[in-house]
Amino acid sequence: MYEASQTGHPAIRPLAYAEADEESLLSDDAFLFGEDILVAPITRANASRRSVYLPPSEWLEYPNLSACQLPKKGAQTGPLEASLNQVVTYVRSGGLVVLTSSASHTTSANWKHIEWHINPNSKVEGILYEDEGDGFGEHRITRVLGEVRNGQIVIRRFAAGGLPSVRESEEIHLLGLERASSIEGSLSHQSRGNKLVIQMPVGWTELKVAT
């Protein structure tokens, strides 16, 4: 699950709709999901390699939104490998992705477990919308804002709305960060590949991570 930022843009857009450079206009088989996720699917039978154009910015390769790879500079085309069980995705620097467990319906869009996957930069912003599932009941909007300054990552959370929370657990995944010298505001943390997974208390409001 992912909730785009509040720009009014559709969730899924071809690069030609979202970026102004010439190479994006010519790219017809990759697309943006929200503001910060670029998806580069394999579209030809039996293919395991393809090239992908990354628009201007810095991007972190994050296949299946689970395993971090090395960051890559944008405004260039490069090769990549993929398989049938892997969707190649990239997260823009400063991007935020909200994930939860899979659900077979939306009659209870009030999630018990939430993961905020963040590619830290000088500015991070994301919004999560939850409601009772039928579109007519109460709702809740959770906003997460972050910044990196003077060697410290600061993430703040703000929630508003009349929908009571049923949250049981919440995690922050800091992408591209293997360790930290200190962490304030968490329950526990662990390094998981090229990212730091931080367990947060329910109802948390601020996290500080010194790199």
C-alpha positions as MATLAB code, in Angstrom:
seq = 'MYEASQTGHPAIRPLAYAEADEESLLSDDAFLFGEDILVAPITRANASRRSVYLPPSEWLEYPNLSACQLPKKGAQTGPLEASLNQVVTYVRSGGLVVLTSSASHTTSANWKHIEWHINPNSKVEGILYEDEGDGFGEHRITRVLGEVRNGQIVIRRFAAGGLPSVRESEEIHLLGLERASSIEGSLSHQSRGNKLVIQMPVGWTELKVAT';
ca = [
       0.000    0.000    0.000;
       1.258    3.457   -0.851;
      -0.228    6.891   -0.395;
       1.117    9.606   -2.698;
       1.899   13.109   -1.545;
      -0.812   15.723   -1.667;
       0.011   17.208   -5.079;
      -3.171   16.078   -6.809;
      -1.277   13.940   -9.325;
      -2.637   10.503  -10.299;
      -0.983    7.571   -8.552;
       0.412    6.019  -11.764;
       1.929    8.171  -14.516;
       4.298    7.575  -17.444;
       7.580    9.459  -17.153;
       6.508   11.692  -20.041;
       3.695   13.071  -17.846;
       5.855   13.629  -14.803;
       9.295   14.772  -15.955;
      10.312   17.581  -18.287;
      13.541   16.241  -19.813;
      13.731   14.749  -23.311;
      14.743   11.231  -22.274;
      11.666   10.917  -20.051;
       9.503   11.846  -23.046;
      11.029    8.964  -25.000;
      10.687    6.401  -22.198;
       7.512    4.398  -22.829;
       7.890    1.287  -20.646;
       8.697    2.676  -17.173;
       6.376    4.678  -14.953;
       6.084    6.562  -11.677;
       3.911    5.242   -8.868;
       3.117    8.284   -6.791;
       5.827   10.919   -6.601;
       8.780    8.859   -5.474;
       8.660    5.321   -6.907;
       9.880    4.474  -10.398;
       8.875    1.036  -11.723;
      10.824   -0.600  -14.557;
       8.963   -3.809  -15.519;
      10.141   -6.516  -17.894;
       7.727   -6.252  -20.806;
       9.170   -8.765  -23.277;
       8.818  -12.546  -23.147;
      11.837  -14.478  -21.804;
      13.791  -11.255  -21.171;
      15.902  -10.972  -18.026;
      17.685   -7.699  -18.800;
      16.564   -4.270  -19.896;
      17.736   -0.694  -19.785;
      16.026    1.979  -17.725;
      16.219    5.747  -17.770;
      16.314    7.448  -14.372;
      15.115   11.097  -14.436;
      17.229   13.844  -12.831;
      17.586   13.173   -9.083;
      19.260   10.427   -7.065;
      17.547    7.046   -6.969;
      17.962    3.996   -4.744;
      17.355    0.653   -6.419;
      14.849   -1.170   -4.191;
      13.604   -4.358   -5.934;
      10.195   -5.570   -4.704;
      10.345   -2.659   -2.222;
      12.301   -4.934    0.096;
      16.055   -5.220   -0.590;
      18.226   -2.106   -0.947;
      20.836   -1.881   -3.646;
      23.297    0.912   -4.382;
      22.071    4.469   -5.084;
      22.283    5.699   -8.662;
      22.519    9.157  -10.162;
      19.659   10.217  -12.387;
      19.629   11.820  -15.850;
      21.157    8.680  -17.348;
      20.234    5.295  -18.809;
      21.662    2.072  -17.435;
      21.185   -1.700  -17.646;
      19.424   -3.803  -15.034;
      18.640   -7.449  -14.422;
      15.274   -8.814  -13.362;
      13.446  -12.109  -12.947;
       9.872  -13.350  -12.876;
       9.681  -13.015   -9.081;
      11.189   -9.531   -8.917;
       9.813   -6.142   -9.864;
      12.578   -3.582  -10.261;
      11.645   -0.413   -8.390;
      13.588    2.714   -7.494;
      12.891    5.167   -4.662;
      13.768    8.807   -5.224;
      16.080   10.501   -2.744;
      13.802   12.027   -0.113;
      11.047    9.586   -1.063;
       8.705    7.817    1.330;
       6.744    4.605    0.746;
       4.052    3.309    3.137;
       3.557   -0.463    3.230;
       1.341   -2.845    5.169;
       0.310   -6.496    5.000;
      -1.699   -7.605    1.981;
      -5.483   -7.523    2.288;
      -8.202   -9.212    0.235;
     -10.656   -6.332    0.677;
     -10.882   -2.717    1.842;
     -13.666   -3.047    4.379;
     -11.154   -2.384    7.147;
      -8.657    0.136    5.775;
      -7.432    0.837    9.293;
      -4.133   -0.951    9.379;
      -2.717   -2.817   12.399;
       0.859   -2.796   11.070;
       2.542    0.016    9.116;
       6.024    0.364    7.629;
       7.393    3.751    6.584;
      10.166    3.113    4.019;
      12.202    6.321    3.764;
      15.126    7.270    1.528;
      16.499   10.096    3.724;
      17.311   13.496    2.275;
      17.115   17.151    3.299;
      13.320   16.983    2.939;
      10.941   14.021    3.326;
       7.157   14.213    3.251;
       4.434   11.573    3.007;
       0.766   11.118    3.837;
      -1.220    8.015    4.819;
      -5.025    8.068    4.543;
      -7.089    5.483    6.433;
     -10.854    5.069    6.816;
     -13.533    2.557    7.751;
     -13.441    1.044    4.269;
     -16.798    2.062    2.841;
     -16.024    5.708    2.174;
     -18.765    7.106    4.415;
     -17.363    6.746    7.923;
     -14.627    8.424    9.908;
     -11.109    8.786    8.555;
      -7.584    9.520    9.785;
      -4.699   11.245    8.004;
      -1.149   10.615    9.184;
       1.586   12.906    7.919;
       5.288   12.088    8.235;
       7.890   14.821    7.757;
      11.637   14.308    7.813;
      14.928   16.079    7.303;
      18.653   15.388    7.408;
      20.736   18.089    9.033;
      24.170   18.175   10.692;
      24.546   14.387   10.583;
      21.146   13.724   12.128;
      17.952   12.319   10.598;
      14.799   13.666   12.249;
      11.415   12.096   11.437;
       8.167   13.536   12.864;
       4.665   12.095   12.745;
       1.351   13.972   12.935;
      -2.090   12.317   12.966;
      -5.546   13.877   12.718;
      -9.098   12.637   12.188;
     -11.911   10.884   14.007;
     -11.056    7.282   13.079;
      -9.792    5.453   16.200;
      -6.445    3.768   15.617;
      -6.109   -0.019   15.843;
      -2.355    0.135   15.281;
      -0.404   -2.644   16.998;
       3.057   -2.053   15.528;
       4.887    0.478   13.402;
       8.310    0.419   11.760;
      10.570    2.917   10.038;
      12.911    1.532    7.363;
      15.758    3.976    6.665;
      17.055    2.994    3.253;
      20.761    3.049    2.482;
      21.683    3.264    6.184;
      23.343    0.218    7.779;
      23.992    1.576   11.264;
      23.620    4.608   13.506;
      25.701    6.055   16.312;
      22.575    6.811   18.367;
      18.796    6.536   18.087;
      16.209    8.404   20.177;
      12.505    7.584   20.292;
      12.541    3.917   19.232;
      11.840    0.584   20.910;
      14.551   -1.373   19.088;
      16.380   -1.515   15.776;
      18.323   -3.869   13.550;
      20.413   -3.716   10.409;
      18.786   -5.594    7.546;
      21.043   -5.496    4.533;
      21.542   -1.942    3.340;
      18.840   -0.447    5.539;
      18.085    0.179    9.200;
      14.770   -1.216   10.450;
      13.504    0.630   13.530;
      10.642   -0.557   15.739;
       8.574    2.409   16.907;
       6.149    2.725   19.824;
       2.489    2.990   18.862;
       1.537    6.657   18.669;
       5.115    7.844   18.226;
       5.701   11.493   17.328;
       9.456   11.894   16.755;
      12.531    9.840   15.880;
      16.124   11.111   15.911;
      18.908    9.091   14.310;
      22.546   10.225   14.443;
      24.559    8.781   11.570;
];
